[in-house]
Amino acid sequence: MSQPANSETVRDSISRKGNKPNFVVIYTDDQGYADLGCYGSADLKTPHLDAIARSGVRFTNWYSSSPVCSPSRASLLTGCYPHRVGIPQILGGARGTQGLSCRHMTLARALKILGYRTGIFGKWHLGVAREFGPNAHGFDEFFGFLAGCVDYYSHLYYYQMAGGVNPVHDLWHNDKEVWHNGEYLTELLTDKAVDFIRRTDEPFFLYVPFNAPHYPMHAPKKYLDRFPDLKPDRRIMAAMVAAVDDGVGRIVNALKEKGVYDDTVIFFSSDNGPSCENRNWLDGTMDPYYGGSAGMFRGHKGCVFEGGIRVPAILSWPKHIPANLECHKVGSMMDVFPTFMELAGVPDQYKVDGSSILAMVLEGADSPHKDLFWEYDGQFAVRHGKWKLVLNSRLSFDPSFREECQLADLEADPAERVNLKDEHPQLVKELKSTVEEWYAITCEK
């Protein structure tokens, strides 16, 4: 980190009764680590997200709790490992019968108890039945879709048609189906988020999980025209991210117009690494899609190499977090819940797997994580300091690739290109045992 800040004024401020900051979480879908200007992209333009990064802290070792959508979102909202809350895999389509149980506390419900107005505008993907929906989990207002993806203009879910499932319209305002046929969804979600800010006078929690740049790859011509020299797959990615970035700019402007920007905590991240699924790019081939980028990191969405789980992350609170900070210590999506609880003045109120990163950001303290763990679809990983062990790894675009055991020194080899398992057999044994113990505990009912 650049220069550790003195946190005494922050702790004093948040301890005073009635001094409640607003909270905004902006979450993108399948956006790679290197798909922002402030993370090194030379061809994508993200001036508004870059400005948020300059206003606060940019994390370089931030991890999603899963390489895919549903479990990542479950972890963000509960502060727990996905297995702990029963969401280890991607949830089913628009007629699924599984979801996040209401016995698990969510960030929205916890803040609502404290008097916050809560709203979500975007992708839910934690259960389509009413008992699993956003309104059942503490959100006063929901506008968006419930399943994993929709067409950006018709808002139809049709990605299981090959299995005999008919298209399903999936756009809702609370529990009422609404129709906005022909309106570009990224802009529509921004409209609703901005309107929520303008008409909310009490402290609020605003969650904006954009579905971009998840497939299908759709963007209006005005965004495509900004990138005339890019190859088609990268051009559509750049256009979709630009639409999100413009939306972020509008949200920030609404906060400033309302006079609450300086005392609003903004967290931005992506749910997992970039997708290389061929259905991103409907060109009639089975070739991988390379529109998104994880930069130097190996892997992508769906795998537990760094490219699938290390994601961009930004935290801004202009009133208290100094500008232009970089934090190179390890953080996790599970940490958002306890961090927001501390900033709301009620630390340690809920038992979660994450930890507040306030001291890490403001005081230069060490990461609260001795170990971080992942499991997805039979793949396992643990990060222990500079070491990372990956078990049963694979790359979806290369079915022939399967690595039973890989040990990497992430300080020397962040791209995980060199397997050190034979040089450190005892460390491999210890870390494997740690993974097995973690998995057994977190899967307990």
Secondary structure as the mmCIF struct_conf table of DSSP 4:
data_model
#
loop_
_struct_conf.conf_type_id
_struct_conf.id
_struct_conf.beg_label_comp_id
_struct_conf.beg_label_asym_id
_struct_conf.beg_label_seq_id
_struct_conf.end_label_comp_id
_struct_conf.end_label_asym_id
_struct_conf.end_label_seq_id
BEND BEND1 GLN A 3 GLN A 3
HELX_LH_PP_P HELX_LH_PP_P1 PRO A 4 ASN A 6
HELX_RH_AL_P HELX_RH_AL_P1 GLU A 8 SER A 15
BEND BEND2 ARG A 16 ARG A 16
TURN_TY1_P TURN_TY1_P1 LYS A 17 GLY A 18
STRN STRN1 ASN A 22 THR A 28
BEND BEND3 ASP A 29 ASP A 30
TURN_TY1_P TURN_TY1_P2 TYR A 33 ALA A 34
BEND BEND4 ASP A 35 LEU A 36
HELX_RH_3T_P HELX_RH_3T_P1 GLY A 37 TYR A 39
TURN_TY1_P TURN_TY1_P3 GLY A 40 GLY A 40
BEND BEND5 ALA A 42 ASP A 43
HELX_RH_AL_P HELX_RH_AL_P2 PRO A 47 SER A 55
BEND BEND6 GLY A 56 GLY A 56
STRN STRN2 VAL A 57 PHE A 59
BEND BEND7 THR A 60 ASN A 61
STRN STRN3 TRP A 62 TYR A 63
BEND BEND8 SER A 65 VAL A 68
HELX_RH_AL_P HELX_RH_AL_P3 CYS A 69 THR A 78
BEND BEND9 GLY A 79 CYS A 80
HELX_RH_3T_P HELX_RH_3T_P2 PRO A 82 VAL A 85
TURN_TY1_P TURN_TY1_P4 GLY A 86 GLY A 86
BEND BEND10 GLN A 89 GLN A 89
TURN_TY1_P TURN_TY1_P5 ALA A 94 ARG A 95
TURN_TY1_P TURN_TY1_P6 CYS A 102 ARG A 103
BEND BEND11 HIS A 104 HIS A 104
HELX_RH_AL_P HELX_RH_AL_P4 LEU A 107 ILE A 113
TURN_TY1_P TURN_TY1_P7 LEU A 114 GLY A 115
STRN STRN4 ARG A 117 LYS A 123
BEND BEND12 LEU A 126 LEU A 126
BEND BEND13 VAL A 128 ALA A 129
HELX_RH_3T_P HELX_RH_3T_P3 ARG A 130 PHE A 132
BEND BEND14 GLY A 133 GLY A 133
HELX_RH_3T_P HELX_RH_3T_P4 PRO A 134 HIS A 137
TURN_TY1_P TURN_TY1_P8 GLY A 138 GLY A 138
BEND BEND15 ASP A 140 ASP A 140
STRN STRN5 GLU A 141 PHE A 145
BEND BEND16 LEU A 146 GLY A 148
TURN_TY1_P TURN_TY1_P9 TYR A 152 SER A 154
STRN STRN6 LEU A 156 TYR A 157
TURN_TY1_P TURN_TY1_P10 TYR A 159 GLN A 160
HELX_RH_3T_P HELX_RH_3T_P5 MET A 161 GLY A 163
TURN_TY1_P TURN_TY1_P11 GLY A 164 GLY A 164
HELX_LH_PP_P HELX_LH_PP_P2 VAL A 165 PRO A 167
STRN STRN7 VAL A 168 HIS A 169
STRN STRN8 TRP A 172 HIS A 173
TURN_TY1_P TURN_TY1_P12 ASN A 174 ASP A 175
STRN STRN9 LYS A 176 GLU A 177
TURN_TY1_P TURN_TY1_P13 ASN A 181 GLY A 182
BEND BEND17 GLU A 183 GLU A 183
HELX_RH_AL_P HELX_RH_AL_P5 LEU A 185 ARG A 198
TURN_TY1_P TURN_TY1_P14 ARG A 199 ARG A 199
BEND BEND18 GLU A 202 GLU A 202
STRN STRN10 PHE A 204 PRO A 209
TURN_TY1_P TURN_TY1_P15 ALA A 212 PRO A 213
BEND BEND19 HIS A 214 PRO A 216
HELX_RH_AL_P HELX_RH_AL_P6 LYS A 221 LEU A 224
TURN_TY1_P TURN_TY1_P16 ASP A 225 ARG A 226
TURN_TY1_P TURN_TY1_P17 PRO A 228 ASP A 229
BEND BEND20 LEU A 230 LEU A 230
HELX_RH_AL_P HELX_RH_AL_P7 PRO A 232 LYS A 258
TURN_TY1_P TURN_TY1_P18 GLY A 259 GLY A 259
HELX_RH_3T_P HELX_RH_3T_P6 TYR A 261 ASP A 263
STRN STRN11 THR A 264 SER A 270
BEND BEND21 ASP A 271 GLY A 273
HELX_RH_3T_P HELX_RH_3T_P7 ASN A 278 ASN A 280
BEND BEND22 TRP A 281 TRP A 281
BEND BEND23 ASP A 283 THR A 285
HELX_LH_PP_P HELX_LH_PP_P3 ASP A 287 TYR A 289
BEND BEND24 GLY A 291 GLY A 292
TURN_TY1_P TURN_TY1_P19 GLY A 295 MET A 296
TURN_TY1_P TURN_TY1_P20 LYS A 301 GLY A 302
BEND BEND25 CYS A 303 PHE A 305
HELX_RH_AL_P HELX_RH_AL_P8 GLU A 306 ILE A 309
STRN STRN12 ARG A 310 ARG A 310
STRN STRN13 ALA A 313 SER A 316
TURN_TY1_P TURN_TY1_P21 PRO A 318 HIS A 320
BEND BEND26 ILE A 321 ILE A 321
HELX_LH_PP_P HELX_LH_PP_P4 PRO A 322 PRO A 322
BEND BEND27 ALA A 323 ASN A 324
STRN STRN14 LEU A 325 CYS A 327
BEND BEND28 LYS A 329 LYS A 329
STRN STRN15 GLY A 331 SER A 332
HELX_RH_3T_P HELX_RH_3T_P8 MET A 333 ASP A 335
HELX_RH_AL_P HELX_RH_AL_P9 VAL A 336 LEU A 343
TURN_TY1_P TURN_TY1_P22 ALA A 344 GLY A 345
TURN_TY1_P TURN_TY1_P23 PRO A 347 ASP A 348
BEND BEND29 TYR A 350 TYR A 350
BEND BEND30 ASP A 353 ASP A 353
HELX_RH_AL_P HELX_RH_AL_P10 LEU A 358 LEU A 362
BEND BEND31 GLU A 363 GLU A 363
HELX_LH_PP_P HELX_LH_PP_P5 ALA A 365 SER A 367
BEND BEND32 PRO A 368 PRO A 368
BEND BEND33 LYS A 370 LYS A 370
STRN STRN16 ASP A 371 TYR A 376
TURN_TY1_P TURN_TY1_P24 ASP A 377 GLY A 378
STRN STRN17 GLN A 379 HIS A 384
TURN_TY1_P TURN_TY1_P25 GLY A 385 LYS A 386
STRN STRN18 TRP A 387 LEU A 395
TURN_TY1_P TURN_TY1_P26 SER A 396 PHE A 397
STRN STRN19 ASP A 398 ASP A 409
TURN_TY1_P TURN_TY1_P27 LEU A 410 ALA A 412
TURN_TY1_P TURN_TY1_P28 PRO A 414 ALA A 415
BEND BEND34 VAL A 418 VAL A 418
TURN_TY1_P TURN_TY1_P29 LYS A 421 GLU A 423
HELX_RH_AL_P HELX_RH_AL_P11 PRO A 425 THR A 442
TURN_TY1_P TURN_TY1_P30 CYS A 443 CYS A 443
#
